[in-house]
Amino acid sequence: MKNLFFASLILFAVSTIAEAQQLKSPEGKFVMEFSLQNDGTPTYNLKYKNKEVVKNSKLGLELKDDKKSLLNDFTVVDTKTSTFDETWKPVWGEVDHIRNHYNELAVTLNQKGTDRQIIIRFRLFEDGLGFRYEFPTQKNLTYFTIKEERSQFAMTGDHTAFWIPGDYDTQEYDYTKSKLSEIRGLSEKAYTANVSQKNFSPTGVQTSLMLKTNDGIYINLHEAALINYSCMHLNLDDKNMTFTSWLTPDAKGDKGYMQAPSHSPWRTIMVSDDAREILASKMTYNLNDPSKIENTSWIKPVKYIGVWWEMITGKSSWSYTNDFPTVQLGVSDFSKAKPNGTHGANNANVKKYIDFAAANGFDAVLVEGWNEGWEDWFGHSKDYVFDFVTPYPDFDVKGLHEYAKSKGVKIIMHHETSGSVRNYERHMDKAYQFMKDNGYDAVKSGYVGDILPRGENHYNQWIVNHYQYAIEKAADYKIMVNAHEAVRPTGIARTYPNLIGNEAARGTEYQAFGGSKPNHVTVLPFTRLIGGPMDYTPGIFEMDISKMNPDNKSHVNSTLANQLALYVTMYSPLQMAADTPENYNRFPDAFQFIKDVAVDWSESKYIEAEPGGFITVARKAKGTNNWFVGNVNGDNSRTSNIDFSFLEKGKKYTATIYADAKDAHYKTNPQAYTIKKIAVTNKSKLSQLSAPGGGYAISIIETK
């Protein structure tokens, strides 16, 4: 670990502190300029390779119940500059080491008439800019309520955007591609039909937001280190093409309760003329604190299967009985309840999955629907909440643990909170101890439904603090967390690496709810994955859902080869083979790739990339000399051209290529694939067809 921190006065020169302050990135690719307008309003702009990418944009916060907000009348009282350069090793990741190198400018502002101070801190990397607000200890600013944050991101034109609506409660949308000027017209109908919040802006979008300028500059807007603050959306002034931060309100409409000393999350702007550099950037992680978990030996990447897809498709059910109500918290009595015959989490079925996991080298089995209460929850009982420790009569906790242990397999716990977070916090210690007593090292948590008790939004400060509390409490018990329906990640997994997965986007389950766009997986790495790994649950081999459940007419809009490629392109240390054992047994040759592919990497090379179009990634399995390649394709057929120069010089490898057949198509012929083996070296090249909604996957094994 190399850690250098020293003051640098070379970064910019000032004649008076009232003049513009200029900050350059370490190699000079970026230049950021800070200044005050005549009325004392803080502003900044950003240039990339001498080209303006963010025009002059205002900064500040509007306060509630205060005569004067933190918006203007500021003077600069101090500036500090520094540079920082370190290399750190992640517990798991796409690479085995990350360089954190930036130049920093901290501007201390004093507000006339109030004698209040704030610090705006800028960090400029070679891949973009991060800035945040800091509130030092002071007499005239201790407790305050944020009415709205007013950070602006003024764009230089009518860029192309990949966006989802600014919903306070879900991110589970397909992405829309449009010009910024088209967002209003495209979103109004979608808002009326889909958005969960009652008060909305028809020009509001969520981060991470991916943009592309007419001259080929890629821009990504997001946030990092979201802790004790409301999640940021962006509201577009589509006349001036300026985004302004738009925080998630609580049940009272407030945006945040602050106590100095404190600070906001980082606001991030990544920029490049090469889309691959956006995917490779680790700026979001670098803006988070180092790991607070000293001993991380218990945190391990996981490849798993689960009693899940059969319930998502409707083949089996979460609940033991269809009777309602049959349960009251603490007074469970199933002696007279009639089993519905479709309960998935029964002993025999779970053992089948354990046997399949053991036979095929999987680490774990997720089991949903194991605990009492699902029949009440599906029956919409607002009085019932789960206790996270009481199993159904047909689920033998200790017996299944012992059976799994004898096979060398773990079971992953499932906690559906039903949005009742206070109930979950009340039971958390007991539930986590129950997990440890019964051999569970990881939990998938869920937050489906309205947040109780008072109807908070899913992403406001109060519930963001709950998600963080759950991660930290789990760390106390050495438990890894995979949170679904939680706030989108912002790099916090660097600080708490037991957060090994999140959902926080439209995952594979929607393929059984009517389908997702075939290019969805070519957008997610540019948006959702900027903040951390996603539990996307890939690996579906049967695209016709009616073959699982005759009443479900959904179709998985992907080829089988595309599903294999997702294990490489959709990075996660937590990877699920989501389909059922029966479907995998039908295609054992294709299933071999899922068995072989790694879940932890020492190197990653982004070979081709275009948001919404295609992504090709090569990754080196940690601790080996073996590589895996994944390509996912959008709506149109294309030929992917790659070379293997990333392979070690002088070594020989055997490449097994799992690819779309010539007549493959995500809708009409999704299971058409070919498999071939070829010898390759670092001088080899490949041209490979990718069908609409298709792709290919390659395992590259060193020849001994």
Secondary structure by P-SEA (a helix, b strand, c coil): cbbbbbbbcccccccccccbbbbbcccccbbbbbbbcccccccbbbbcccccccccbbbbbbbccccccccccccccccccccccbbbbbccccccbbbbbbbbbbbbbbbccccbbbbbbbbbcccbbbbbccccccccccbbbbcccccccccccccccccccccccccccccccccccccccccaaaaaccccccccccccccccbbbbcccbbbbbbbccccccccbbbbbbcccccbbbbbbbbccccccccccccccccbbbbbbcccaaaaaaccccccccccccccccccbbbbbbccccccccccccccccccccccccccccccccccccccccccaaaaaaaaaaaaaccccbbbbccccccaaaaaacccccccccccccccccaaaaaaaaaaacbbbbbbbccccaaaaaaaaaaaaaaaaaaaccccccccccccccccccccccaaaaaaaaaaaaaaaaabbbbbcccccccccccccccccccccccccccccccccccccccccccccccccccccccccccccccccccccccccccccaaaaaaccccccccbbbccccaaaaaacccccccccccccccccccccccccccbbbbbbbcccccbbbbbbbbccbbbbbbbbcccccccbbbbbbbbccccccccccccccbbbbbbbbcccbbbbbbbcccccbbbbbbbcc
